[in-house]
Amino acid sequence: MLEEADLLKDCEVEFGRATGPGGQNRNRRDTATTVTHVPTGVVGAATERRSQAQNRSRAIFRLRLKLASTVRSKTHHERHRPSELWVRRRQGRSMSVNPMHADYPALLAEAMDVIVARRYDVAGAAGVLDISMSQLAKLIRHNKKAFAVVNRGREDQGLPRLK
């Protein structure tokens, strides 16, 4: 997983005012946060908190999720070696992670990289990642965009959609 400081080297962070309920701190302070990953143009934003720091944190998390579902890193379809994070989080053939946990975007990105390398063969990707297919599908299903990308890719390959 890329450290926050390293990620932010490639990002533009902007603060502004949010409208709506929330009191003076929300309406009179620049608490709304937008983080743009310049190389890809992917944007994460947050306005729901009264604190600029909390909105910044949420915007970075949302950016990581969007990057995980849309931007791919090359990996070999059979010789991929699971990351240290993946190995640490895996429990036998299970991968239990809350989609709001800080580790989730990195795990999702790794899963998506392997699935795409395997031409959307989720069972084969699960084998490479050493977890069950149902656990891998569950990991992806938590993120609607990633799930849609996988199903679109499966259709393009003539494979049935995941349910």
C-alpha positions in Angstrom: 0.0 0.0 0.0 1.3 3.4 -1.0 1.9 5.7 2.0 -0.3 8.8 2.1 2.6 11.2 1.7 3.8 9.3 -1.4 0.2 9.3 -2.9 -0.2 13.0 -2.2 3.0 13.8 -4.2 0.9 13.0 -7.3 -2.2 14.8 -6.1 -3.7 18.3 -5.9 -5.6 19.0 -2.7 -8.2 21.8 -2.7 -10.4 23.1 0.1 -13.6 25.0 -0.2 -16.9 25.8 1.5 -19.7 23.3 1.7 -23.4 24.3 1.7 -26.2 22.8 3.7 -26.7 22.0 7.4 -23.8 21.8 9.8 -23.5 25.1 11.4 -21.1 28.0 11.0 -18.0 25.9 10.9 -19.3 24.1 7.8 -20.8 27.2 6.1 -18.1 29.7 6.9 -14.9 27.7 6.9 -13.1 25.9 4.0 -13.8 22.4 5.2 -14.9 20.8 1.9 -12.0 18.8 0.4 -11.2 17.6 -3.1 -8.2 15.4 -3.8 -7.3 14.9 -7.5 -4.7 12.3 -8.6 -3.1 14.3 -11.4 -1.7 11.4 -13.5 -5.1 9.7 -13.8 -7.5 12.5 -13.2 -9.3 10.4 -10.6 -11.0 12.6 -7.9 -12.0 11.9 -4.3 -14.1 14.4 -2.4 -15.7 14.9 1.0 -17.9 17.6 2.4 -19.9 15.9 5.1 -17.8 16.7 8.2 -17.3 20.1 9.9 -13.6 19.4 10.2 -11.2 20.0 7.3 -8.9 17.2 8.6 -11.8 14.7 8.7 -12.9 15.6 5.2 -9.4 15.4 3.9 -9.0 11.9 5.4 -12.4 10.8 3.9 -11.5 12.3 0.5 -8.1 10.5 0.4 -9.9 7.2 1.3 -12.4 7.7 -1.5 -9.6 8.5 -3.9 -7.9 5.3 -2.9 -11.1 3.3 -3.6 -11.6 4.9 -7.0 -8.0 4.2 -7.9 -8.3 0.6 -6.7 -11.4 0.0 -8.9 -10.1 1.8 -12.1 -6.3 1.9 -12.3 -4.4 -1.3 -12.9 -0.9 -2.4 -12.1 0.7 -5.0 -14.3 1.1 -8.4 -12.7 1.7 -11.9 -14.1 -1.5 -14.0 -14.4 0.1 -17.1 -12.7 3.3 -16.0 -11.0 1.8 -13.1 -9.0 3.1 -13.1 -5.4 0.6 -11.8 -2.9 1.7 -8.6 -1.1 2.8 -8.6 2.5 -0.5 -6.9 3.4 -2.5 -9.6 1.5 -0.6 -12.4 3.3 -1.0 -10.7 6.7 -4.8 -10.1 6.3 -5.6 -13.5 4.8 -6.9 -16.1 7.3 -6.5 -19.5 5.7 -8.6 -19.3 2.6 -10.6 -16.4 3.9 -10.1 -12.6 3.6 -12.1 -10.7 6.1 -11.9 -7.0 5.8 -14.5 -4.3 6.4 -14.9 -2.1 3.3 -14.4 1.0 5.5 -11.0 -0.3 6.9 -7.9 1.6 5.7 -6.5 -1.7 4.2 -9.5 -2.3 2.0 -8.5 -0.1 -1.0 -5.1 -1.8 -1.3 -6.5 -5.3 -1.0 -9.2 -4.4 -3.6 -6.5 -3.0 -6.0 -4.4 -6.2 -5.7 -7.4 -8.4 -6.2 -8.5 -6.4 -9.3 -5.0 -6.5 -10.7 -4.9 -10.3 -10.6 -8.5 -10.7 -11.9 -7.8 -8.5 -14.9 -4.5 -10.3 -15.5 -6.4 -13.6 -15.4 -8.9 -12.1 -18.0 -11.7 -11.9 -15.4 -11.4 -15.6 -14.3 -12.3 -15.0 -10.7 -11.8 -18.6 -9.7 -8.3 -18.6 -11.2 -7.5 -15.3 -9.5 -8.7 -16.7 -6.2 -6.3 -19.6 -6.7 -3.4 -17.3 -7.4 -4.3 -15.2 -4.3 -4.8 -18.3 -2.2 -8.3 -17.6 -1.0 -11.7 -19.1 -2.0 -13.6 -17.8 -5.0 -16.5 -16.8 -2.8 -14.2 -14.7 -0.5 -12.7 -13.0 -3.5 -16.1 -12.3 -5.0 -17.2 -10.9 -1.6 -14.2 -8.6 -1.4 -15.1 -7.2 -4.8 -18.8 -7.0 -4.2 -18.3 -4.5 -1.4 -17.3 -1.9 -4.1 -20.1 -1.3 -6.7 -17.7 0.2 -9.3 -15.2 -2.7 -9.0 -18.0 -5.2 -9.2 -19.4 -3.6 -12.3 -15.9 -3.5 -13.9 -15.4 -7.3 -13.2 -18.9 -8.2 -14.6 -18.4 -6.1 -17.7 -15.0 -7.8 -18.3 -16.5 -11.2 -17.7 -19.3 -10.4 -20.3 -16.6 -9.3 -22.8 -14.8 -12.6 -22.2 -18.0 -14.6 -22.7 -18.2 -15.5 -19.0 -21.3 -15.4 -16.8 -21.8 -12.4 -14.6 -21.0 -12.7 -10.9 -24.1 -12.5 -8.7 
